[in-house]
Amino acid sequence: MKITALTRGMKCIILFSILLIVGFSFYNPITVAKKKVQMLLYLKFIWSSKAPPAQINSTNFTAVMVSAQPSEELDPGPCLPNMSFNSLTEKLKPIYKEFMMYRHCKNFPLLRKAHSCDEKDIFLLLAIKSLAEHADRRASIRSTWGKERTIDGALVRRVFLLGLTESRIRSQAVQAMVDHEGREHGDIVQWGFRESFFNVTLKETLFWKWFSQDCRTVKFVLKGDDDVFVNVKNVLEYLNDVDPSHDLYVGDVFRNWYPTRVVQSKYYIPLFMYGNKPYPPYAGGGGYLLSATSILKLHNVSAFQELFPIDDAFVGLCAQRANIEVVAHAGFRTYGNIPYDPCIYKGLLLVHRVTPNELWLIWSLLMDNTKTCSHSTRISPKP
């Protein structure tokens, strides 16, 4: 009885939130039509869902049961905590203690498999890291730059990479959305670990493992967050004469960056986690390009590389171990503000930190073929 009442209350709260979002969206004519569609979609599967919430084992963050998750992979079982770091982490935020206790836990069950790599000869896979509750961002990406299509003979496919929602209160409604999206689009891979800022690195290694097993015919991968805009045509133009059998790791490169020692920063790294030396060169985690060859190498070396809280620095550490050189490209903008000038976006490959509303605005500007751009605003597709 209590569960039924709680479920009804959750649905009422979700419905009220959706109505508020839609109401405010009327002030923005660019997004109002999309919000109406999203509202009807959410209502359809939230009200019809009777799935039980995901159950999290608090000792190892592994999902032991999630509703309607089609996967043949067996649960690897519990991963016991390493308590030897208690004295080092007792004065730090709980997230650091949890990370060190379960740093060695790298195997989590695959709860949902995507169909993104079912076809042969996929030229470019758009692999987007997303949180389970970010259904609006995934919907915007599917309808704009992330459309699955063939461009000048190059097959482009899409996959979203998810864990389990960090919020246990909303887990039922959030999982219902993910289940619906998975059935509707077949583009979601979900693992049985709880999302957190430090677990993004774990998602990286699990993606490499899944890719090495299911996507062996894919040539290139664009890795990105769910708040990026990607000019796919420019990416394909850059990749046009790149050999996929060679290493490729391209993006907005950070060199000679040291760990942040400011305790209040979410990027803070204690000295016992990383010494007084710079990180290896790495591409900003907002988005970068990899060849399939490089991903397989990263997957192989990750077995010998300890997990690290900062995901893009972790990729740099693995790339260094695998002797993969990272290449800088001016067309990747993973930080800083960029004006809404369609001529600028026509010359870029990727822009980070874009909201769903901004994404639709950029897309509509790019689709406007009435405006011509001078060559001065065009960034060469080559680094």
Phi, psi and omega per residue, in radians:
M1 nan -0.753 3.124
K2 -1.129 -0.684 -3.132
I3 -1.133 -0.723 3.130
T4 -1.090 -0.777 3.140
A5 -1.113 -0.723 3.118
L6 -1.107 -0.730 3.130
T7 -1.081 -0.779 3.123
R8 -1.094 -0.714 3.114
G9 -1.100 -0.722 3.120
M10 -1.090 -0.735 -3.131
K11 -1.142 -0.654 3.108
C12 -1.133 -0.740 3.120
I13 -1.104 -0.764 3.139
I14 -1.105 -0.763 3.138
L15 -1.082 -0.757 3.135
F16 -1.096 -0.723 3.131
S17 -1.107 -0.726 3.141
I18 -1.107 -0.755 3.135
L19 -1.094 -0.664 3.084
L20 -1.109 -0.787 3.140
I21 -1.047 -0.799 -3.127
V22 -1.128 -0.704 -3.141
G23 -1.063 -0.805 3.128
F24 -1.171 -0.515 -3.088
S25 -1.161 -0.297 3.137
F26 -1.164 -0.283 3.089
Y27 -1.391 -0.161 3.135
N28 -2.160 1.734 -3.059
P29 -1.105 -0.335 -3.117
I30 -1.223 -0.577 -3.022
T31 -1.861 -0.138 -3.007
V32 -1.052 -0.724 -3.124
A33 -1.123 -0.717 -3.140
K34 -1.155 -0.679 -3.140
K35 -1.126 -0.643 3.111
K36 -1.073 -0.780 3.140
V37 -1.101 -0.768 -3.139
Q38 -1.098 -0.684 -3.137
M39 -1.083 -0.822 3.138
L40 -1.105 -0.659 3.127
L41 -1.134 -0.802 -3.140
Y42 -1.088 -0.779 3.136
L43 -1.034 -0.676 -3.071
K44 -1.045 -0.837 -3.045
F45 -1.646 -0.384 3.107
I46 -1.255 -0.753 -3.116
W47 -1.265 -0.485 -3.122
S48 -1.538 -0.178 -3.065
S49 -1.356 2.309 3.020
K50 -2.208 0.368 -3.062
A51 -1.291 2.502 3.081
P52 -1.260 2.701 -3.121
P53 -1.214 2.767 3.062
A54 -1.166 2.374 -3.139
Q55 -1.767 2.189 -3.103
I56 -1.871 2.263 3.015
N57 -1.434 1.892 -2.996
S58 -1.147 -0.264 -3.113
T59 -1.433 -0.401 -3.140
N60 -2.450 0.150 3.051
F61 1.094 0.305 -3.119
T62 -1.618 2.361 3.068
A63 -1.281 2.252 3.101
V64 -1.776 -0.201 3.068
M65 -2.869 2.217 3.035
V66 -2.339 2.468 -3.013
S67 -1.196 2.411 2.929
A68 0.886 0.796 -3.122
Q69 -1.806 1.816 -3.104
P70 -1.351 1.872 3.090
S71 -2.737 2.478 3.136
E72 -1.690 -0.040 -3.088
E73 -1.342 2.360 -3.112
L74 -1.406 2.588 3.051
D75 -1.145 2.137 -3.114
P76 -1.206 -0.105 3.118
G77 1.589 3.024 -3.069
P78 -1.201 2.563 3.057
C79 -1.957 2.039 -3.015
L80 -1.348 2.530 -3.097
P81 -1.243 2.625 3.038
N82 -1.715 1.914 -3.034
M83 -1.537 0.038 -3.030
S84 -1.253 -0.212 -3.095
F85 -1.700 0.119 -3.071
N86 -0.988 -0.730 -3.093
S87 -1.189 -0.500 -3.137
L88 -1.401 -0.483 -3.009
T89 -1.896 0.010 -3.011
E90 -1.108 -0.463 -3.133
K91 -1.707 0.026 -3.122
L92 -1.695 2.984 3.083
K93 -1.089 2.639 -3.094
P94 -0.960 -0.529 -3.087
I95 -1.095 -0.546 3.123
Y96 -1.266 -0.713 3.107
K97 -1.098 -0.790 3.130
E98 -1.084 -0.724 -3.129
F99 -1.072 -0.826 -3.100
M100 -1.194 -0.590 -3.139
M101 -1.160 -0.585 -3.052
Y102 -2.058 0.346 -3.108
R103 -1.044 -0.545 -3.094
H104 -1.413 -0.131 -3.090
C105 -1.500 1.829 -3.074
K106 -2.035 -0.121 -3.087
N107 -1.941 2.021 3.118
F108 -2.277 2.615 -3.061
P109 -1.159 2.476 3.023
L110 -1.485 1.948 -3.037
L111 -1.538 -0.593 -3.141
R112 -2.453 2.253 3.112
K113 -1.801 2.398 3.097
A114 -1.530 2.840 3.059
H115 -1.746 0.260 -3.005
S116 -1.088 -0.497 -3.081
C117 -1.891 0.323 -3.103
D118 -1.196 -0.533 -3.108
E119 -1.468 2.667 3.085
K120 -1.511 2.792 3.042
D121 1.047 0.714 3.007
I122 -1.322 2.174 -3.095
F123 -1.423 -0.795 -3.068
L124 -2.359 2.188 3.047
L125 -1.845 2.148 3.073
L126 -1.566 1.824 -3.073
A127 -1.839 1.911 -2.980
I128 -1.954 2.107 3.036
K129 -1.320 2.224 -3.079
S130 -2.483 2.666 2.989
L131 -1.524 2.601 -3.077
A132 -0.982 -0.643 -3.083
E133 -1.396 -0.039 -3.099
H134 -1.563 0.886 -3.140
A135 -1.110 -0.589 -3.126
D136 -1.163 -0.673 3.121
R137 -1.177 -0.722 3.126
R138 -1.133 -0.690 3.117
A139 -1.097 -0.714 3.128
S140 -1.144 -0.729 3.140
I141 -1.131 -0.758 3.140
R142 -1.041 -0.572 -3.048
S143 -1.625 -0.089 -3.108
T144 -2.157 -1.965 -3.001
W145 -1.232 -0.355 -3.079
G146 -1.593 0.277 3.114
K147 -1.060 2.399 3.051
E148 -1.399 2.186 -3.020
R149 -2.841 3.094 3.026
T150 -2.045 2.156 -3.116
I151 -2.079 2.015 -3.136
D152 0.874 0.740 3.092
G153 1.488 -0.092 -3.126
A154 -1.664 2.118 -3.122
L155 -1.435 2.146 -3.112
V156 -1.992 2.207 3.114
R157 -2.213 2.925 -2.948
R158 -2.357 2.518 3.029
V159 -2.572 2.454 3.060
F160 -1.865 2.402 -3.051
L161 -1.910 2.042 -3.021
L162 -2.239 2.631 2.851
G163 -1.878 -2.666 3.089
L164 -1.778 2.540 -3.077
T165 -1.002 2.504 3.134
E166 -1.278 -0.408 -3.113
S167 -1.532 2.022 3.139
R168 -1.362 -0.460 -3.123
I169 -1.153 -0.694 -3.081
R170 -1.710 0.196 -2.975
S171 -1.059 -0.647 -3.099
Q172 -1.140 -0.870 -3.114
A173 -1.148 -0.726 -3.141
V174 -1.121 -0.787 -3.138
Q175 -1.142 -0.570 3.077
A176 -1.080 -0.693 3.092
M177 -1.116 -0.785 -3.133
V178 -1.109 -0.760 3.121
D179 -1.030 -0.771 -3.139
H180 -1.114 -0.805 3.130
E181 -1.060 -0.725 -3.134
G182 -1.076 -0.740 3.116
R183 -1.222 -0.663 -3.052
E184 -1.289 -0.719 -2.982
H185 -2.000 -0.395 -3.134
G186 1.102 0.476 -3.052
D187 -2.109 0.418 -3.104
I188 -2.076 2.233 2.944
V189 -1.906 2.224 -3.099
Q190 -2.301 2.349 3.129
W191 -1.972 2.807 -3.061
G192 -1.564 0.906 3.002
F193 -2.195 2.710 -3.118
R194 -1.439 2.300 -3.132
E195 -1.152 2.426 2.951
S196 -2.792 2.910 -3.119
F197 -1.029 -0.697 -3.108
F198 -1.366 -0.256 -3.136
N199 -1.531 0.015 3.085
V200 -1.108 -0.620 3.081
T201 -1.084 -0.709 3.087
L202 -1.055 -0.724 3.112
K203 -1.079 -0.631 3.112
E204 -1.052 -0.869 -3.098
T205 -1.180 -0.629 3.111
L206 -1.185 -0.607 3.060
F207 -1.129 -0.767 3.126
W208 -1.025 -0.714 3.126
K209 -1.127 -0.839 3.139
W210 -1.071 -0.754 -3.139
F211 -1.072 -0.765 -3.102
S212 -1.126 -0.402 -3.128
Q213 -1.662 -0.658 -2.974
D214 -1.911 -0.218 -2.971
C215 -2.230 0.685 -3.036
R216 -1.191 -0.287 -3.135
T217 -1.690 -0.056 3.097
V218 -1.265 2.457 -3.103
K219 -1.602 -0.800 -3.080
F220 -2.387 2.727 3.120
V221 -2.304 2.315 2.932
L222 -1.795 1.968 3.098
K223 -1.611 2.354 3.129
G224 -2.746 2.868 3.014
D225 -1.453 2.962 -3.121
D226 -1.472 0.184 3.034
D227 -2.078 0.659 3.088
V228 -1.999 2.740 2.917
F229 -1.992 2.324 -3.113
V230 -2.139 2.262 2.997
N231 -1.576 1.607 -2.997
V232 -1.084 -0.640 -3.140
K233 -1.075 -0.708 3.106
N234 -1.188 -0.635 3.083
V235 -1.084 -0.786 3.134
L236 -1.139 -0.645 3.108
E237 -1.102 -0.705 3.107
Y238 -1.129 -0.696 -3.070
L239 -1.418 -0.109 -2.982
N240 -0.943 -0.713 -3.110
D241 -2.064 0.547 3.063
V242 -1.729 2.335 -3.142
D243 -1.410 2.022 -3.109
P244 -1.170 -0.251 3.110
S245 -1.410 -0.129 3.108
H246 -1.729 2.879 3.082
D247 -1.216 2.494 3.055
L248 -2.596 2.158 3.100
Y249 -2.580 1.706 -2.956
V250 -2.234 2.398 3.081
G251 3.120 -2.717 3.083
D252 -1.542 1.772 -2.900
V253 -1.544 2.380 3.055
F254 -1.911 2.152 -3.133
R255 -2.112 2.516 3.102
N256 1.004 0.657 3.065
W257 -1.619 2.288 -3.140
Y258 -1.710 2.726 3.076
P259 -1.039 2.541 3.090
T260 -1.354 2.222 3.142
R261 -1.848 0.129 3.093
V262 -1.391 2.000 -3.006
V263 -1.047 -0.592 -3.086
Q264 -1.286 -0.279 -3.103
S265 -1.332 2.503 3.087
K266 -1.245 -0.232 3.094
Y267 -1.669 0.147 -3.114
Y268 -1.039 2.295 3.102
I269 -2.186 2.023 3.101
P270 -1.107 2.719 -3.091
L271 -1.067 -0.586 -3.109
F272 -1.236 -0.285 3.090
M273 -1.493 -0.595 -3.128
Y274 -2.712 2.293 -3.047
G275 -1.281 -3.040 -3.127
N276 -1.444 1.233 3.098
K277 -2.613 2.717 -3.136
P278 -1.264 2.724 2.995
Y279 -1.174 2.695 2.954
P280 -1.079 2.736 3.085
P281 -0.966 2.415 -3.137
Y282 -2.589 2.734 3.079
A283 -1.536 2.425 3.120
G284 -0.925 2.344 -3.012
G285 -1.158 -0.197 3.106
G286 -1.033 -0.584 3.107
G287 3.093 2.467 3.116
Y288 -2.827 2.923 -3.125
L289 -1.875 2.473 3.061
L290 -2.370 2.551 2.945
S291 -1.481 2.747 3.095
A292 -1.045 -0.617 3.116
T293 -1.033 -0.759 -3.139
S294 -1.199 -0.658 3.125
I295 -1.094 -0.722 3.118
L296 -1.100 -0.661 3.088
K297 -1.173 -0.741 3.115
L298 -1.080 -0.691 3.112
H299 -1.098 -0.726 -3.106
N300 -1.151 -0.748 -3.090
V301 -1.374 -0.363 -3.097
S302 -1.117 -0.394 3.101
A303 -1.146 -0.395 -3.099
F304 -1.891 0.038 -3.103
Q305 -1.915 2.164 3.099
E306 -1.114 2.491 3.072
L307 -1.064 2.590 -3.096
F308 -2.309 2.483 -3.030
P309 -1.077 -0.561 -3.084
I310 -1.652 1.988 -2.947
D311 -1.174 -0.723 -3.102
D312 -1.220 -0.612 3.049
A313 -1.159 -0.624 3.097
F314 -1.089 -0.739 3.099
V315 -1.073 -0.696 3.086
G316 -1.089 -0.687 3.098
L317 -1.112 -0.743 3.118
C318 -1.189 -0.679 3.128
A319 -1.107 -0.698 3.094
Q320 -1.090 -0.755 3.134
R321 -1.121 -0.579 -3.113
A322 -1.586 0.056 -3.122
N323 1.040 0.713 3.072
I324 -1.799 2.139 -3.128
E325 -1.499 2.327 3.083
V326 -1.581 2.380 -3.068
V327 -2.000 2.296 3.136
A328 -1.427 2.510 3.102
H329 -2.440 2.216 -3.088
A330 -1.176 -0.246 -3.126
G331 -1.401 -0.092 3.068
F332 -1.760 2.071 3.126
R333 -2.076 1.700 -3.075
T334 -1.711 -0.010 3.037
Y335 -2.707 2.840 -3.115
G336 1.626 2.773 -3.117
N337 -1.623 2.405 3.130
I338 -2.174 2.237 -3.118
P339 -1.169 2.763 -3.123
Y340 -1.422 1.111 3.078
D341 -1.831 1.991 -3.104
P342 -1.019 -0.482 3.134
C343 -1.171 -0.569 3.095
I344 -1.219 -0.785 -3.108
Y345 -1.211 -0.463 3.072
K346 -1.190 -0.355 -3.127
G347 -1.726 -0.152 -3.093
L348 -1.658 2.911 3.033
L349 -1.796 -0.707 -3.082
L350 -2.667 2.444 3.064
V351 -2.237 2.327 -3.107
H352 -1.754 2.796 3.091
R353 1.128 1.084 3.129
V354 -2.098 2.226 3.111
T355 -1.363 2.844 3.092
P356 -0.980 -0.700 3.110
N357 -1.131 -0.750 3.108
E358 -1.135 -0.612 3.126
L359 -1.070 -0.782 3.115
W360 -1.149 -0.628 3.115
L361 -1.141 -0.830 3.123
I362 -1.055 -0.768 -3.123
W363 -1.082 -0.748 -3.136
S364 -1.158 -0.619 3.096
L365 -1.167 -0.720 3.142
L366 -1.201 -0.538 -3.140
M367 -1.344 -0.178 3.115
D368 -1.423 1.780 -3.090
N369 -1.492 0.088 -3.113
T370 -1.400 -0.302 -3.104
K371 -1.720 2.253 3.089
T372 -1.739 2.602 -3.081
C373 -2.053 2.506 3.074
S374 -1.358 2.785 -3.132
H375 -1.196 -0.307 -3.094
S376 -1.191 -0.394 -3.136
T377 -1.678 0.006 -3.105
R378 -1.597 2.176 3.058
I379 -1.600 2.283 -3.131
S380 -1.027 2.420 3.116
P381 -1.189 -0.215 3.111
K382 -1.708 2.524 -3.134
P383 -1.202 nan nan
